[in-house]
């Protein structure tokens, strides 16, 4: 019987990704306010900009949501960048005028985490890729809701930071998407989708019992 190490490399790489959330759970980055934003009215333009850049990149649910774009199988992924950013920013703007309903608030983080499950379903071709757009709106709404009440200068700086942070990462992720999909193969994509679904369910469960 011959054992192929090379054939196991892909599953091992993907399985290793499952360790990342465990590390993040034990780190300060797991908090939804990675910069300790606290009272939004006390933010300055600089702290608003830095928070906007870092917030979606240090929150594990937001970060994994963006990274999944690399393997879910979008056709012409670069063409999706502007619509995704625009809808995400639109969600952030809406959050400044439409407060999160009290009934929904306890479930908000769980809903964001479940967006990883939807991405897994998209990768499995169970859900349409267009579902990504409302999910970006949801993420944008939650990211914007953390700065409600801020003065105009830090608010605009925060939104600009969101565009920078997410725009740079999405550009990188979309530019390597076809290469990632090609190297993973169909089996690797399915395994990755399963891992993302598992992570999303785990994050949602933690959000509900926290």
HUPEWO-V473310 format. One record per residue. N is the residue number from 0. SS is DSSP state (A for helix, B for strand, O for the rest). D_CENTER is the distance of its C-alpha to the mean C-alpha in Angstrom with 1 decimal. Layout:
BEGIN
N/SS/D_CENTER
N/SS/D_CENTER
END
This chain:
BEGIN
0/O/42.7
1/O/40.4
2/O/37.0
3/O/34.6
4/A/32.3
5/A/30.7
6/A/29.7
7/A/27.9
8/A/25.8
9/A/22.9
10/A/22.5
11/A/23.0
12/A/20.2
13/A/17.8
14/A/19.2
15/A/18.7
16/A/15.0
17/A/15.6
18/A/17.1
19/A/14.1
20/A/12.8
21/A/16.4
22/A/16.8
23/A/13.9
24/A/15.4
25/O/18.6
26/O/17.4
27/A/17.2
28/A/13.6
29/A/12.8
30/O/14.1
31/O/12.1
32/O/14.5
33/O/14.3
34/O/17.3
35/O/19.3
36/O/19.3
37/O/21.7
38/O/24.0
39/A/22.3
40/A/25.9
41/A/26.5
42/O/23.9
43/O/25.3
44/A/24.2
45/A/23.4
46/A/21.4
47/A/19.5
48/A/18.7
49/A/17.7
50/A/15.5
51/A/13.8
52/A/13.2
53/A/12.2
54/A/10.3
55/A/6.7
56/A/7.9
57/A/9.7
58/O/7.8
59/A/7.1
60/A/5.0
61/A/2.5
62/A/4.1
63/A/4.8
64/A/2.9
65/A/4.3
66/A/7.1
67/A/8.0
68/A/9.4
69/A/12.1
70/O/13.7
71/O/13.4
72/O/16.4
73/O/16.1
74/O/19.5
75/O/19.8
76/A/16.1
77/A/17.0
78/A/18.4
79/A/15.1
80/A/13.8
81/A/15.9
82/A/15.5
83/A/11.7
84/A/12.1
85/A/15.1
86/A/13.8
87/A/10.9
88/A/13.8
89/A/16.0
90/A/14.0
91/A/14.3
92/A/17.9
93/A/18.7
94/A/17.6
95/O/20.4
96/O/23.0
97/O/21.9
98/O/21.3
99/O/19.3
100/O/22.0
101/A/23.3
102/A/23.3
103/A/19.6
104/A/18.5
105/A/18.9
106/A/16.7
107/A/13.9
108/A/11.7
109/A/12.8
110/A/11.8
111/A/8.2
112/A/8.5
113/A/10.6
114/A/8.2
115/A/7.7
116/A/11.5
117/A/11.8
118/A/10.1
119/A/12.7
120/A/15.3
121/A/14.7
122/A/15.3
123/O/18.4
124/O/19.5
125/O/19.8
126/O/17.6
127/O/17.8
128/O/15.3
129/O/16.0
130/A/14.0
131/A/10.8
132/A/12.4
133/A/12.8
134/A/9.4
135/A/8.4
136/A/11.3
137/A/10.4
138/A/7.2
139/A/9.8
140/A/12.5
141/A/11.2
142/A/10.5
143/A/13.9
144/A/15.6
145/O/15.6
146/O/18.0
147/O/20.4
148/O/23.9
149/O/23.5
150/O/26.1
151/A/25.6
152/A/25.5
153/A/22.7
154/A/20.8
155/A/21.1
156/A/20.4
157/A/17.1
158/A/16.1
159/A/17.4
160/A/15.4
161/A/12.1
162/A/13.5
163/A/14.6
164/A/11.6
165/A/9.2
166/A/12.4
167/A/13.5
168/A/10.6
169/A/10.3
170/A/14.1
171/A/14.3
172/A/12.1
173/A/14.0
174/A/17.2
175/O/17.2
176/A/15.9
177/A/19.5
178/A/20.7
179/A/18.1
180/A/19.0
181/A/22.6
182/A/22.7
183/A/20.9
184/A/23.2
185/A/22.9
186/A/23.3
187/A/20.6
188/A/18.1
189/A/19.2
190/A/19.0
191/A/15.4
192/A/14.6
193/A/16.6
194/A/14.8
195/A/11.3
196/A/13.2
197/A/14.9
198/A/12.0
199/A/10.6
200/A/14.2
201/A/14.8
202/A/12.1
203/A/13.4
204/A/16.8
205/A/16.5
206/A/15.2
207/A/18.2
208/A/20.8
209/O/19.8
END
